[in-house]
Amino acid sequence: NIEQTNWSLEKEIDDLQEIDIGIMPLPNNEWSKGKCGFKGLQYMALEIPTIMSSVGVNSEIIIDGQNGFLANSEDEWVEKLSLLIENQNLRNSFGKNGRKTVEEKYSVNAFKKQYVQYFLNLMELKY
């Protein structure tokens, strides 16, 4: 079933937690290649199994078949959506692996040493 809801900051996480599969379809053009993949990372952080177009940084975020799916053609979208719809274990696996990817590569904790070094460098410049 598909349900459309109006976006609100207050309800964003609650609304996302209601979905079974997160999708990020994009055309393969220069604009899309410059996108950051944030929507997919949000899904993954919430353990939502994710399918993203293999465009730009998306192909660095998703390891196809391990922490989500990448899809290029309409046929691939149909195939991979069908696999996730029909296989609860695969959805669970992608959800857990996606969350692990976000924690290890994209979280504040993953960048804490770089943040500390950045602030130390700023302090040196100031004094």
N, CA, C and O of each residue as an XYZ file, in Angstrom:
508
protein
N       0.828     -1.184      0.000
C       0.000      0.000      0.000
C       0.871      1.246      0.000
O       1.945      1.262      0.601
N       0.414      2.269     -0.663
C       1.132      3.535     -0.728
C       0.267      4.599     -0.076
O      -0.913      4.743     -0.395
N       0.871      5.338      0.838
C       0.162      6.416      1.513
C       1.013      7.672      1.428
O       2.195      7.651      1.773
N       0.425      8.753      0.974
C       1.146     10.016      0.886
C       0.836     10.847      2.122
O      -0.326     11.004      2.497
N       1.879     11.380      2.756
C       1.698     12.248      3.912
C       2.439     13.549      3.666
O       3.411     13.588      2.913
N       1.980     14.597      4.296
C       2.672     15.882      4.206
C       3.870     15.854      5.134
O       3.788     15.357      6.258
N       4.986     16.393      4.655
C       6.208     16.394      5.453
C       6.105     17.432      6.556
O       5.576     18.526      6.358
N       6.622     17.066      7.726
C       6.815     18.043      8.801
C       8.030     17.609      9.601
O       8.264     16.417      9.799
N       8.790     18.572     10.054
C       9.992     18.286     10.827
C       9.652     17.496     12.089
O      10.367     16.567     12.466
N       8.568     17.871     12.727
C       8.188     17.234     13.984
C       7.834     15.758     13.803
O       8.057     14.950     14.705
N       7.287     15.408     12.650
C       6.816     14.036     12.429
C       7.711     13.226     11.491
O       7.410     12.067     11.204
N       8.795     13.814     11.015
C       9.598     13.149      9.988
C      10.049     11.749     10.398
O       9.829     10.791      9.658
N      10.666     11.621     11.550
C      11.194     10.314     11.963
C      10.054      9.327     12.202
O      10.136      8.172     11.785
N       8.997      9.772     12.869
C       7.847      8.886     13.090
C       7.259      8.414     11.770
O       6.929      7.238     11.616
N       7.128      9.336     10.812
C       6.585      8.966      9.499
C       7.500      7.975      8.785
O       7.026      7.001      8.200
N       8.809      8.220      8.831
C       9.746      7.311      8.166
C       9.700      5.917      8.782
O       9.829      4.921      8.071
N       9.519      5.841     10.082
C       9.492      4.538     10.744
C       8.259      3.716     10.380
O       8.169      2.540     10.734
N       7.329      4.317      9.690
C       6.129      3.609      9.245
C       6.324      2.909      7.901
O       5.486      2.101      7.501
N       7.417      3.209      7.200
C       7.582      2.629      5.866
C       8.347      1.313      5.932
O       9.123      1.078      6.859
N       8.120      0.467      4.947
C       8.768     -0.843      4.891
C      10.026     -0.839      4.041
O      10.972     -1.574      4.325
N      10.044     -0.018      3.002
C      11.177      0.032      2.075
C      11.411      1.490      1.696
O      10.479      2.197      1.313
N      12.652      1.930      1.807
C      13.005      3.288      1.405
C      13.537      3.288     -0.018
O      14.380      2.464     -0.375
N      13.045      4.208     -0.824
C      13.508      4.286     -2.214
C      14.061      5.675     -2.500
O      13.572      6.675     -1.975
N      15.082      5.717     -3.338
C      15.679      6.973     -3.781
C      15.958      6.876     -5.277
O      17.109      6.733     -5.689
N      14.902      6.954     -6.090
C      15.097      6.914     -7.544
C      15.562      8.276     -8.050
O      15.007      9.308     -7.671
N      16.565      8.275     -8.894
C      17.094      9.511     -9.479
C      17.404      9.287    -10.948
O      17.815      8.194    -11.339
N      17.210     10.317    -11.765
C      17.673     10.212    -13.150
C      19.196     10.300    -13.178
O      19.799     10.890    -12.281
N      19.804      9.733    -14.174
C      21.261      9.781    -14.295
C      21.638     11.046    -15.069
O      21.860     11.012    -16.280
N      21.704     12.177    -14.329
C      22.093     13.443    -14.945
C      23.053     14.186    -14.013
O      23.284     13.757    -12.883
N      23.595     15.275    -14.483
C      24.605     16.003    -13.705
C      24.048     16.501    -12.376
O      24.744     16.442    -11.363
N      22.817     16.985    -12.356
C      22.210     17.465    -11.113
C      22.146     16.339    -10.081
O      22.548     16.518     -8.932
N      21.642     15.190    -10.496
C      21.501     14.058     -9.575
C      22.855     13.527     -9.120
O      23.000     13.077     -7.984
N      23.843     13.579    -10.006
C      25.182     13.105     -9.627
C      25.779     13.944     -8.506
O      26.658     13.471     -7.786
N      25.318     15.177     -8.347
C      25.826     16.054     -7.298
C      25.082     15.940     -5.979
O      25.462     16.582     -5.001
N      24.039     15.141     -5.935
C      23.272     14.988     -4.694
C      24.081     14.193     -3.668
O      24.999     13.455     -4.024
N      23.729     14.352     -2.396
C      24.545     13.778     -1.323
C      24.079     12.416     -0.813
O      24.793     11.805     -0.017
N      22.955     11.925     -1.219
C      22.486     10.624     -0.739
C      21.854     10.671      0.634
O      21.662      9.628      1.261
N      21.521     11.876      1.121
C      21.019     12.031      2.489
C      19.746     11.236      2.744
O      19.599     10.620      3.800
N      18.838     11.245      1.797
C      17.580     10.508      1.979
C      17.867      9.025      2.233
O      17.279      8.422      3.131
N      18.768      8.444      1.445
C      19.128      7.046      1.637
C      19.783      6.806      2.984
O      19.510      5.799      3.637
N      20.646      7.724      3.406
C      21.294      7.594      4.709
C      20.276      7.688      5.844
O      20.411      7.004      6.859
N      19.263      8.529      5.675
C      18.198      8.592      6.683
C      17.486      7.249      6.798
O      17.267      6.744      7.899
N      17.131      6.685      5.665
C      16.475      5.375      5.685
C      17.356      4.356      6.398
O      16.903      3.633      7.286
N      18.614      4.312      5.997
C      19.526      3.313      6.541
C      19.733      3.500      8.041
O      19.808      2.517      8.779
N      19.827      4.743      8.501
C      20.007      5.011      9.927
C      18.832      4.487     10.743
O      18.992      4.123     11.908
N      17.660      4.451     10.133
C      16.457      3.958     10.808
C      16.200      2.473     10.541
O      15.121      1.961     10.841
N      17.190      1.789      9.979
C      17.109      0.357      9.655
C      16.004      0.053      8.650
O      15.381     -1.008      8.704
N      15.766      0.983      7.740
C      14.795      0.771      6.672
C      15.551      0.228      5.464
O      16.469      0.891      4.981
N      15.201     -0.949      4.959
C      15.877     -1.476      3.769
C      15.723     -0.476      2.620
O      14.650      0.088      2.407
N      16.814     -0.272      1.891
C      16.889      0.850      0.957
C      17.284      0.407     -0.441
O      18.145     -0.453     -0.624
N      16.627      1.021     -1.428
C      17.009      0.876     -2.836
C      17.274      2.277     -3.365
O      16.442      3.173     -3.222
N      18.440      2.457     -3.976
C      18.815      3.759     -4.517
C      19.248      3.601     -5.969
O      19.796      2.568     -6.354
N      19.002      4.617     -6.758
C      19.560      4.633     -8.111
C      21.072      4.661     -8.004
O      21.624      5.310     -7.116
N      21.729      3.976     -8.884
C      23.187      3.921     -8.891
C      23.725      5.178     -9.572
O      24.289      5.119    -10.665
N      23.538      6.310     -8.906
C      23.913      7.613     -9.453
C      24.727      8.354     -8.404
O      24.344      8.400     -7.235
N      25.841      8.931     -8.815
C      26.643      9.741     -7.907
C      27.111      8.954     -6.701
O      27.522      7.799     -6.808
N      27.040      9.607     -5.546
C      27.553      9.034     -4.302
C      26.747      7.817     -3.834
O      27.225      7.046     -3.002
N      25.545      7.642     -4.355
C      24.735      6.484     -3.951
C      25.485      5.175     -4.140
O      25.354      4.258     -3.329
N      26.270      5.085     -5.208
C      26.997      3.838     -5.472
C      28.168      3.645     -4.511
O      28.769      2.571     -4.482
N      28.499      4.669     -3.726
C      29.507      4.519     -2.671
C      28.847      4.163     -1.338
O      29.460      3.518     -0.489
N      27.617      4.579     -1.165
C      26.895      4.327      0.086
C      26.387      2.890      0.139
O      26.551      2.202      1.146
N      25.779      2.450     -0.938
C      25.178      1.110     -0.993
C      26.179      0.104     -1.541
O      26.775      0.319     -2.597
N      26.356     -0.987     -0.821
C      27.072     -2.148     -1.343
C      25.969     -3.093     -1.806
O      25.331     -3.769     -1.000
N      25.759     -3.127     -3.112
C      24.598     -3.797     -3.694
C      24.476     -5.239     -3.214
O      25.389     -6.047     -3.384
N      23.333     -5.543     -2.611
C      23.073     -6.891     -2.130
C      23.528     -7.135     -0.708
O      23.272     -8.210     -0.165
N      24.204     -6.162     -0.076
C      24.661     -6.335      1.302
C      23.951     -5.402      2.279
O      23.396     -5.849      3.283
N      23.972     -4.110      1.978
C      23.313     -3.154      2.873
C      22.158     -2.431      2.175
O      21.617     -1.458      2.700
N      21.796     -2.908      1.007
C      20.720     -2.322      0.217
C      20.851     -2.777     -1.221
O      21.654     -3.653     -1.544
N      20.059     -2.175     -2.068
C      20.131     -2.464     -3.496
C      20.386     -1.183     -4.267
O      19.930     -0.105     -3.886
N      21.127     -1.324     -5.363
C      21.260     -0.274     -6.368
C      20.466     -0.712     -7.583
O      20.479     -1.886     -7.952
N      19.779      0.229     -8.200
C      18.989     -0.085     -9.392
C      19.225      0.990    -10.441
O      19.293      2.179    -10.128
N      19.347      0.558    -11.687
C      19.571      1.494    -12.788
C      18.382      1.586    -13.731
O      17.986      2.679    -14.136
N      17.822      0.456    -14.074
C      16.746      0.427    -15.070
C      15.403      0.177    -14.388
O      15.343     -0.216    -13.223
N      14.346      0.408    -15.127
C      13.008      0.124    -14.606
C      12.877     -1.354    -14.243
O      12.272     -1.698    -13.227
N      13.445     -2.226    -15.077
C      13.397     -3.666    -14.785
C      14.106     -3.995    -13.474
O      13.611     -4.806    -12.691
N      15.260     -3.372    -13.227
C      15.980     -3.614    -11.973
C      15.175     -3.118    -10.776
O      15.146     -3.773     -9.734
N      14.527     -1.976    -10.916
C      13.689     -1.472     -9.827
C      12.581     -2.462     -9.499
O      12.345     -2.769     -8.331
N      11.913     -2.955    -10.507
C      10.820     -3.912    -10.295
C      11.357     -5.180     -9.645
O      10.777     -5.687     -8.684
N      12.467     -5.691    -10.171
C      13.055     -6.926     -9.638
C      13.451     -6.765     -8.170
O      13.126     -7.612     -7.338
N      14.148     -5.686     -7.861
C      14.678     -5.521     -6.507
C      13.592     -5.144     -5.508
O      13.635     -5.574     -4.355
N      12.629     -4.354     -5.931
C      11.485     -4.080     -5.059
C      10.726     -5.368     -4.758
O      10.321     -5.605     -3.620
N      10.536     -6.192     -5.775
C       9.833     -7.469     -5.588
C      10.570     -8.360     -4.599
O       9.946     -8.982     -3.740
N      11.893     -8.426     -4.715
C      12.678     -9.242     -3.788
C      12.472     -8.787     -2.347
O      12.286     -9.611     -1.452
N      12.505     -7.483     -2.128
C      12.336     -6.980     -0.767
C      10.908     -7.150     -0.264
O      10.693     -7.480      0.902
N       9.945     -6.929     -1.127
C       8.546     -7.088     -0.725
C       8.283     -8.523     -0.285
O       7.558     -8.756      0.682
N       8.865     -9.475     -0.987
C       8.586    -10.891     -0.750
C       9.466    -11.539      0.316
O       9.199    -12.671      0.717
N      10.512    -10.850      0.786
C      11.476    -11.504      1.662
C      11.746    -10.665      2.916
O      12.573     -9.754      2.899
N      11.038    -10.985      3.995
C      11.191    -10.268      5.267
C      12.612    -10.392      5.810
O      13.148     -9.423      6.347
N      13.232    -11.569      5.679
C      14.595    -11.753      6.180
C      15.578    -10.842      5.454
O      16.486    -10.290      6.076
N      15.406    -10.682      4.157
C      16.272     -9.790      3.390
C      16.064     -8.345      3.833
O      17.033     -7.598      3.968
N      14.818     -7.943      4.061
C      14.546     -6.588      4.554
C      15.229     -6.367      5.898
O      15.848     -5.326      6.119
N      15.115     -7.340      6.792
C      15.756     -7.217      8.107
C      17.267     -7.118      7.985
O      17.895     -6.293      8.648
N      17.850     -7.956      7.140
C      19.296     -7.957      6.941
C      19.777     -6.620      6.380
O      20.740     -6.043      6.885
N      19.107     -6.127      5.337
C      19.485     -4.837      4.760
C      19.322     -3.719      5.789
O      20.145     -2.806      5.854
N      18.262     -3.791      6.591
C      18.049     -2.771      7.612
C      19.192     -2.724      8.610
O      19.721     -1.652      8.903
N      19.575     -3.876      9.130
C      20.662     -3.933     10.110
C      22.004     -3.547      9.484
O      22.774     -2.795     10.082
N      22.282     -4.057      8.289
C      23.543     -3.728      7.621
C      23.599     -2.259      7.213
O      24.663     -1.641      7.251
N      22.462     -1.708      6.827
C      22.416     -0.287      6.482
C      22.710      0.580      7.691
O      23.474      1.540      7.600
N      22.109      0.248      8.821
C      22.356      0.992     10.059
C      23.838      0.920     10.432
O      24.431      1.922     10.830
N      24.426     -0.258     10.304
C      25.847     -0.435     10.617
C      26.703      0.440      9.699
O      27.670      1.050     10.156
N      26.362      0.508      8.420
C      27.094      1.354      7.474
C      27.053      2.809      7.912
O      28.080      3.488      7.909
N      25.878      3.291      8.286
C      25.743      4.686      8.716
C      26.558      4.933      9.977
O      27.258      5.941     10.069
N      26.480      4.039     10.942
C      27.234      4.209     12.185
C      28.737      4.228     11.932
O      29.455      5.034     12.523
N      29.215      3.346     11.060
C      30.655      3.215     10.831
C      31.233      4.279      9.904
O      32.402      4.638     10.039
N      30.441      4.787      8.970
C      31.001      5.673      7.949
C      30.448      7.095      7.936
O      31.106      7.998      7.420
N      29.261      7.317      8.488
C      28.604      8.611      8.294
C      28.137      9.284      9.578
O      27.596     10.388      9.516
N      28.321      8.676     10.714
C      27.831      9.252     11.970
C      28.824     10.271     12.529
O      29.981     10.322     12.113
N      28.355     11.072     13.470
C      29.232     12.014     14.165
C      30.363     11.241     14.826
O      31.514     11.677     14.798
N      30.046     10.105     15.417
C      31.054      9.287     16.084
C      32.142      8.825     15.114
O      33.313      8.743     15.484
N      31.755      8.527     13.885
C      32.730      8.079     12.886
C      33.715      9.187     12.529
O      34.828      8.909     12.081
N      33.313     10.439     12.725
C      34.157     11.575     12.345
C      34.735     12.324     13.544
O      35.313     13.396     13.370
N      34.594     11.788     14.751
C      34.980     12.553     15.935
C      36.458     12.941     15.947
O      36.787     14.055     16.355
N      37.347     12.069     15.518
C      38.773     12.426     15.502
C      39.034     13.575     14.538
O      39.835     14.465     14.823
N      38.355     13.550     13.395
C      38.521     14.630     12.421
C      37.961     15.939     12.963
O      38.540     17.001     12.737
N      36.830     15.873     13.683
C      36.260     17.078     14.284
C      37.212     17.662     15.322
O      37.460     18.867     15.334
N      37.737     16.816     16.182
C      38.664     17.285     17.211
C      39.876     17.938     16.558
O      40.296     19.017     16.977
N      40.439     17.305     15.548
C      41.600     17.871     14.865
C      41.258     19.203     14.202
O      42.059     20.137     14.227
N      40.092     19.285     13.624
C      39.643     20.522     12.988
C      39.596     21.657     14.010
O      40.090     22.752     13.741
N      39.010     21.405     15.175
C      38.915     22.447     16.198
C      40.284     22.788     16.781
O      40.551     23.949     17.094
N      41.140     21.802     16.929
C      42.500     22.092     17.386
C      43.225     22.982     16.382
O      43.924     23.918     16.771
N      43.063     22.697     15.107
C      43.668     23.536     14.069
C      43.119     24.954     14.118
O      43.875     25.912     13.955
N      41.831     25.102     14.336
C      41.229     26.436     14.449
C      41.789     27.190     15.644
O      42.063     28.387     15.560
N      41.955     26.488     16.752
C      42.498     27.134     17.950
C      43.923     27.598     17.704
O      44.299     28.677     18.161
N      44.718     26.822     17.001
C      46.090     27.217     16.688
C      46.112     28.462     15.812
O      46.973     29.324     15.992
N      45.198     28.571     14.886
C      45.129     29.737     14.007
C      44.717     30.990     14.767
O      45.150     32.094     14.437
N      43.893     30.819     15.770
C      43.358     31.953     16.514
C      44.385     32.547     17.469
O      44.355     33.750     17.729
N      45.282     31.737     17.992
C      46.223     32.211     19.004
C      47.596     32.312     18.463
O      48.517     32.697     19.184
